[in-house]
Amino acid sequence: MATPSKTVGTQVISLQQIASNSVVKSSVQTVTTKFAAMVGVHLGRDDTGGALTTGVTFRVEGSMKSSNDDQWFPLAEYVSGTTLPEAEAVSGTEAAGSTVIEVASTTNLTVGDLILFKNTTIANSEWGRIIAVAANVSITVIDAITNAQTGATIYDQAEFWNPSIDLLPVTRLRVVADASATGRTVVVEAWMTTCDSIG
């Protein structure tokens, strides 16, 4: 059976906080020799001052031209929710590899929630999914945390989006995180894996 050749885990939008009412565009990815891609987007709402005025719009855009920026077309689009997130401080010493995370309050944190661990060093932030809650003691996440999260803040209302994209018609690709009318900050990152050949 033919084995596909892939380019795995290209970070197209670095993990960052987007200021309210701002837009972030990834660098342009040349995809002339690639067949397909899956893009993975993480979103965390980290502003408890109020709900988003409008959702963040994520677009995967393609161009049929090898240069210039007047020919970008939306290939896939997703609009986030707007609900105000719950914010709960991590209260324990949480080393990388931990799955049980101590919190003094578990208000509004429920099994199944996607969450953002917002670290004081933004690049060490990460996302997780809650699989158990011990009321006002701890939460358990399905996968061990990658970074130490002592002193981090947990926000619920996180979202993931992962469209699959046919690259045959396009030569270039980019990902846009459009928070131009949100009124609040958000935390985002985006990754891409491409299928380059089969056989």
Secondary structure per residue as TSV (DSSP state, phi and psi in degrees):
chain	resnum	aa	ss	phi	psi
A	1	M	-	360.0	138.9
A	2	A	-	-66.0	141.8
A	3	T	-	-105.3	123.5
A	4	P	E	-72.2	146.9
A	5	S	E	-97.3	130.7
A	6	K	E	-128.6	151.9
A	7	T	E	-108.0	112.1
A	8	V	E	-104.4	134.7
A	9	G	E	68.5	48.0
A	10	T	E	-85.0	120.1
A	11	Q	E	-81.6	115.3
A	12	V	E	-98.4	-27.6
A	13	I	E	-125.9	118.1
A	14	S	E	-66.5	152.4
A	15	L	E	-61.8	120.9
A	16	Q	E	-159.2	158.9
A	17	Q	E	-91.2	130.8
A	18	I	E	-97.8	127.8
A	19	A	-	-62.4	154.9
A	20	S	T	-58.7	143.0
A	21	N	T	58.8	43.4
A	22	S	E	-128.9	164.6
A	23	V	E	-128.1	136.4
A	24	V	E	-119.8	130.1
A	25	K	E	-112.7	138.2
A	26	S	-	-71.6	166.9
A	27	S	-	-64.8	156.1
A	28	V	-	-77.2	130.6
A	29	Q	E	-102.9	123.6
A	30	T	E	-79.6	124.1
A	31	V	-	-127.2	26.5
A	32	T	T	-61.6	-28.4
A	33	T	T	-107.8	17.1
A	34	K	-	-116.3	149.0
A	35	F	-	-95.5	-40.2
A	36	A	E	-155.7	162.8
A	37	A	E	-146.1	152.9
A	38	M	E	-117.6	128.9
A	39	V	E	-106.5	134.0
A	40	G	E	-118.0	121.4
A	41	V	E	-114.4	134.6
A	42	H	E	-112.2	136.4
A	43	L	E	-129.7	133.8
A	44	G	E	-127.7	133.6
A	45	R	E	-95.1	116.5
A	46	D	-	-118.6	15.9
A	47	D	-	-117.7	111.9
A	48	T	T	-94.9	13.5
A	49	G	T	-73.0	-15.8
A	50	G	S	165.4	170.2
A	51	A	-	-67.9	158.7
A	52	L	-	-64.4	140.8
A	53	T	S	-65.7	-45.0
A	54	T	S	-136.7	160.0
A	55	G	-	-68.6	160.6
A	56	V	-	-76.7	130.8
A	57	T	E	-99.4	122.1
A	58	F	E	-103.5	131.7
A	59	R	E	-127.9	134.2
A	60	V	E	-96.7	120.2
A	61	E	E	-116.6	143.5
A	62	G	E	-123.5	154.0
A	63	S	E	-128.6	140.8
A	64	M	S	-92.0	0.3
A	65	K	S	-105.8	153.3
A	66	S	S	-85.0	-8.7
A	67	S	S	-156.4	177.8
A	68	N	-	70.5	155.2
A	69	D	S	-119.0	27.1
A	70	D	S	-102.8	9.5
A	71	Q	-	-130.8	40.3
A	72	W	E	-90.2	131.0
A	73	F	E	-123.0	139.8
A	74	P	E	-71.5	125.2
A	75	L	E	-98.4	-28.8
A	76	A	E	-157.3	147.8
A	77	E	E	-145.0	145.0
A	78	Y	E	-143.3	136.4
A	79	V	E	-116.8	126.5
A	80	S	-	-73.8	169.1
A	81	G	-	-74.1	179.2
A	82	T	-	-126.3	-1.4
A	83	T	-	-60.0	140.4
A	84	L	-	-59.8	129.5
A	85	P	-	-81.9	154.7
A	86	E	-	-82.5	140.8
A	87	A	E	-120.8	123.6
A	88	E	E	-134.0	129.0
A	89	A	E	-75.9	138.9
A	90	V	B	-69.0	128.0
A	91	S	-	-104.9	-14.9
A	92	G	S	-101.3	-180.0
A	93	T	-	-90.3	104.6
A	94	E	-	-109.6	100.5
A	95	A	-	-79.9	157.3
A	96	A	T	-54.1	139.1
A	97	G	T	98.2	-10.4
A	98	S	-	-74.5	146.9
A	99	T	-	-116.6	-24.9
A	100	V	E	-97.0	119.4
A	101	I	E	-114.5	120.8
A	102	E	E	-78.3	134.1
A	103	V	B	-142.2	139.6
A	104	A	S	-72.5	-27.9
A	105	S	-	-132.1	137.6
A	106	T	-	-113.2	21.1
A	107	T	T	-51.6	125.4
A	108	N	T	65.6	7.3
A	109	L	-	-94.1	119.4
A	110	T	-	-130.4	158.7
A	111	V	T	-58.0	133.8
A	112	G	T	97.3	-15.9
A	113	D	-	-62.3	137.2
A	114	L	E	-87.1	132.9
A	115	I	E	-130.8	155.3
A	116	L	E	-106.7	127.0
A	117	F	E	-91.3	105.4
A	118	K	E	-91.5	112.0
A	119	N	-	-86.4	153.9
A	120	T	S	-63.1	-25.8
A	121	T	S	-99.3	107.2
A	122	I	G	-56.0	-33.9
A	123	A	G	-67.5	-15.7
A	124	N	G	-97.3	7.1
A	125	S	-	-71.0	161.7
A	126	E	E	-163.3	172.2
A	127	W	E	-115.7	158.2
A	128	G	E	-157.0	176.5
A	129	R	E	-129.0	129.7
A	130	I	E	-78.4	131.4
A	131	I	E	-117.1	-10.1
A	132	A	E	-157.6	148.7
A	133	V	E	-132.3	124.4
A	134	A	E	-102.9	110.3
A	135	A	T	-50.8	122.0
A	136	N	T	57.3	26.1
A	137	V	T	-127.6	-55.2
A	138	S	E	-164.0	165.3
A	139	I	E	-121.6	156.0
A	140	T	E	-118.1	132.5
A	141	V	E	-105.8	153.6
A	142	I	S	-67.1	-33.9
A	143	D	S	-120.1	144.3
A	144	A	-	-60.0	141.3
A	145	I	-	-68.5	145.9
A	146	T	S	-81.3	-36.7
A	147	N	S	-117.9	152.7
A	148	A	-	-59.6	131.7
A	149	Q	-	-118.9	22.9
A	150	T	T	-59.3	126.7
A	151	G	T	84.2	-0.6
A	152	A	-	-76.6	167.2
A	153	T	E	-116.3	135.6
A	154	I	E	-94.7	131.3
A	155	Y	E	-122.2	130.8
A	156	D	-	-85.0	-169.2
A	157	Q	-	67.8	20.1
A	158	A	-	-70.1	159.7
A	159	E	E	-141.4	147.1
A	160	F	E	-120.5	148.1
A	161	W	E	-144.0	132.0
A	162	N	-	-142.0	77.9
A	163	P	-	-75.6	148.9
A	164	S	E	-99.2	135.2
A	165	I	E	-123.6	130.4
A	166	D	E	-79.6	119.7
A	167	L	-	-97.6	-4.9
A	168	L	T	-57.3	-37.2
A	169	P	T	-81.2	-9.0
A	170	V	-	-121.5	159.6
A	171	T	S	-108.9	-21.8
A	172	R	E	-137.6	155.5
A	173	L	E	-141.0	146.3
A	174	R	E	-148.5	161.5
A	175	V	E	-118.3	133.9
A	176	V	E	-119.2	130.1
A	177	A	E	-108.7	104.2
A	178	D	E	-101.9	98.9
A	179	A	E	-109.5	34.0
A	180	S	T	-70.2	-13.1
A	181	A	T	-134.5	25.2
A	182	T	-	-79.6	-33.3
A	183	G	S	75.5	0.3
A	184	R	S	-141.8	157.1
A	185	T	-	-75.7	155.9
A	186	V	E	-142.8	163.2
A	187	V	E	-116.0	131.8
A	188	V	E	-138.8	160.7
A	189	E	E	-157.1	159.2
A	190	A	E	-145.5	140.4
A	191	W	E	-126.6	161.6
A	192	M	E	-144.7	137.4
A	193	T	E	-122.0	134.2
A	194	T	E	-116.5	150.6
A	195	C	E	-95.6	117.6
A	196	D	E	-97.1	-32.3
A	197	S	E	-163.5	162.6
A	198	I	E	-126.3	124.9
A	199	G	-	94.8	360.0
